[in-house]
Amino acid sequence: MHSVKQFVDKVKSVGVMAEKLEKLPPSDLTRQNLLENIQADCILLSRSNVDIKEEHNYDYSGVDHGGL
């Protein structure tokens, strides 16, 4: 199970790889490898379980200290 932040970070990393792929010339030998990495990450993202219930730790004043 992954947190929402971990899921979003992975989506962003796929976006970065996609931008790199777009800029590579067709003759670049790393292009196929990058494409396969993007495809594999997309499959992992589609099958991942994301915990949408965030941990919250409210104090008496209503301040959320869940990230601490």
BELPELIN-V697043 format. One record per helix or strand of 2 or more residues. SS is the DSSP state (hx for helix, st for strand). FROM is the first residue (numbers start at 0). LEN is the number of residues. If there is no record, write none. Layout:
# BELPELIN-V697043
SS&FROM&LEN / SS&FROM&LEN
This chain:
# BELPELIN-V697043
st&1&2 / hx&3&20 / hx&30&17 / st&49&2
